[in-house]
Amino acid sequence: MQTPIEIAFRHVEPSDEIKDLVHEKAAQLETFYDGITSCHVYIRAPHQSQRKGNLYEVTVEVRVPGQELVVRHDQNDVAEHEHLRVAVRDAFAAMATELKRWKDQIKGEVKTHDGPLQGKIVEIRHDEDFGQIIATDNRLIYFHRNSVTDGSFDDLQPRDPVELVVQTGESAIGPQASTVRRIGTMEFDPATKPSRR
């Protein structure tokens, strides 16, 4: 790691035991990818459950070349998260999964179909500058006017076939297209294609 691990505690008493655990788990992340440039860990006790006592929330942010991966592990009052060690363990396990997925994407090991992902417009709101596409991998993808190439947003209609590029990582509204291009019906291949996530 290029910079030291940063650990921040909020409403939690810092302890050497937890700091050592964070350092151990961060070192394990480097076995999945040795190009991690930084790691920030935020540990807090956001609220107290009447049934379960303190429930810890652990956020792990890992910077890799060109991207920041973030895992926030609070899991809706999981009883085991009364134990800070368990909450830290679960957050780092989730980050390991995220890091493996990212590494597979950059190495091209994720199975992709030949050619760009395609879909059909299922909703278009010209007055609100957005629409939705049902992709051939059966995902519902949001897109904004600015993602449509050659300024043809106002010409798009429901059922129009399109090619699209989906942004890496999901936004709060779900998968979102970074590029949408209308294609002719002869270019459209409705065969189900695997997800490019």
C-alpha positions in Angstrom: 0.0 0.0 0.0 1.4 3.4 -1.0 0.0 5.3 2.0 -0.6 4.2 5.6 -4.0 2.8 6.5 -6.2 5.5 8.1 -8.7 4.4 10.8 -11.3 6.7 12.2 -13.5 5.9 15.2 -16.8 7.7 16.0 -18.7 7.0 19.2 -16.4 4.1 19.6 -13.5 3.9 22.0 -10.3 3.2 19.9 -8.5 0.0 20.9 -5.2 -1.5 19.8 -7.0 -4.8 19.3 -9.3 -3.4 16.7 -6.5 -1.3 15.0 -4.4 -4.5 14.8 -7.4 -6.4 13.3 -7.9 -3.7 10.7 -4.2 -3.8 9.7 -4.3 -7.6 9.4 -7.5 -7.5 7.3 -6.1 -4.7 5.1 -2.9 -6.7 4.5 -5.1 -9.7 3.4 -6.7 -7.4 0.8 -3.3 -7.0 -0.8 -3.2 -10.7 -1.5 -6.1 -10.2 -3.9 -4.6 -7.1 -5.6 -1.2 -5.6 -4.7 -1.9 -2.3 -6.4 -4.0 -0.8 -3.6 -2.9 2.8 -3.1 -4.8 3.6 0.1 -7.3 2.2 2.6 -9.5 4.2 4.9 -11.7 2.6 7.5 -14.4 4.3 9.4 -15.9 2.6 12.5 -18.9 4.0 14.4 -21.7 3.0 16.6 -24.6 4.9 14.9 -27.4 3.9 17.2 -28.5 1.6 20.0 -31.0 -1.1 19.3 -33.4 -1.9 22.2 -33.2 -5.6 21.4 -29.5 -5.9 20.6 -27.4 -3.1 22.2 -24.8 -1.2 20.1 -24.7 -2.1 16.4 -21.4 -1.2 14.8 -21.2 0.3 11.3 -17.9 -0.2 9.4 -17.0 1.5 6.1 -14.0 0.5 4.1 -12.7 2.7 1.3 -10.0 1.3 -0.9 -8.3 3.3 -3.7 -7.0 1.4 -6.7 -5.7 2.9 -10.0 -8.5 4.9 -11.5 -11.2 4.0 -9.0 -12.3 4.0 -5.4 -14.2 1.0 -4.0 -16.4 1.6 -1.0 -18.2 -1.0 1.2 -20.4 0.2 4.0 -21.4 -2.7 6.2 -24.2 -2.0 8.7 -26.6 -4.7 7.4 -29.8 -3.6 9.0 -29.3 -4.4 12.6 -27.5 -7.8 12.2 -27.3 -9.1 15.7 -23.7 -10.2 15.3 -22.7 -6.6 14.7 -22.9 -6.0 18.5 -19.4 -7.4 18.3 -17.0 -5.0 16.7 -14.6 -7.7 15.6 -17.4 -9.4 13.6 -18.5 -6.1 12.0 -14.9 -5.4 10.9 -14.5 -9.0 9.6 -17.7 -8.8 7.6 -16.8 -5.4 6.1 -13.4 -6.6 4.9 -15.0 -9.8 3.5 -17.4 -7.7 1.5 -14.4 -5.5 0.3 -12.5 -8.6 -0.7 -15.4 -9.7 -2.9 -15.7 -6.2 -4.4 -11.9 -6.1 -5.0 -12.0 -9.5 -6.8 -14.9 -8.4 -9.0 -13.0 -5.2 -9.9 -9.8 -7.1 -10.6 -11.7 -9.5 -12.9 -13.2 -6.6 -14.8 -9.9 -4.9 -15.4 -8.2 -8.2 -16.5 -11.1 -9.0 -18.8 -11.8 -12.2 -17.1 -15.5 -11.4 -16.7 -17.3 -13.3 -19.5 -18.7 -10.7 -22.0 -20.6 -11.2 -25.1 -19.4 -10.3 -28.6 -20.2 -6.7 -29.4 -21.8 -4.0 -27.2 -24.7 -4.7 -24.9 -28.1 -4.0 -26.5 -31.6 -3.3 -25.4 -34.9 -1.5 -26.1 -36.3 1.7 -24.8 -39.1 0.9 -22.4 -39.7 4.5 -21.1 -38.7 7.9 -22.4 -39.4 11.2 -20.6 -38.4 13.9 -23.1 -39.6 16.6 -20.8 -37.6 15.3 -17.8 -34.4 14.3 -19.8 -34.3 10.6 -18.9 -35.4 7.2 -20.0 -35.1 3.5 -19.2 -33.9 0.6 -21.3 -34.5 -3.1 -20.8 -31.2 -4.7 -21.8 -30.8 -8.1 -23.4 -29.3 -9.3 -20.1 -32.7 -8.5 -18.5 -31.5 -5.5 -16.5 -33.5 -2.3 -16.4 -31.0 0.5 -17.1 -31.5 4.2 -16.5 -30.1 6.8 -18.9 -29.9 10.6 -19.1 -30.2 12.8 -22.1 -26.5 13.5 -21.9 -25.6 9.9 -22.4 -27.3 9.7 -25.8 -24.8 10.0 -28.7 -25.2 12.4 -31.6 -27.9 14.4 -29.7 -30.7 12.2 -30.8 -32.5 11.9 -27.4 -35.6 13.8 -28.6 -35.9 11.3 -31.5 -36.0 8.2 -29.3 -39.3 6.4 -28.8 -40.4 3.3 -26.8 -39.4 0.0 -28.4 -36.4 1.6 -30.2 -33.4 -0.7 -30.2 -30.2 0.7 -28.8 -26.6 -0.2 -27.9 -25.4 0.9 -24.5 -22.4 1.0 -22.2 -23.3 0.6 -18.5 -21.2 2.5 -15.9 -19.1 0.5 -13.5 -20.8 0.3 -10.1 -24.4 1.1 -9.4 -25.8 4.5 -8.5 -28.6 5.1 -6.0 -31.1 4.6 -8.9 -29.5 1.3 -10.0 -27.5 0.6 -13.2 -27.0 3.6 -15.4 -25.8 3.9 -19.0 -22.9 6.1 -19.8 -23.5 5.9 -23.5 -26.6 5.1 -25.5 -26.8 4.8 -29.3 -29.9 4.1 -31.4 -29.4 1.3 -33.8 -31.5 -0.1 -36.7 -33.8 -3.1 -36.2 -31.5 -5.1 -38.5 -28.6 -4.6 -36.0 -30.6 -5.6 -33.0 -29.9 -9.1 -31.6 -32.5 -9.9 -29.0 -30.7 -13.0 -27.8 -30.1 -13.1 -24.0 -26.6 -12.1 -23.3 -24.6 -12.4 -20.0 -24.3 -9.5 -17.7 -21.2 -7.3 -18.2 -21.0 -6.4 -14.5 
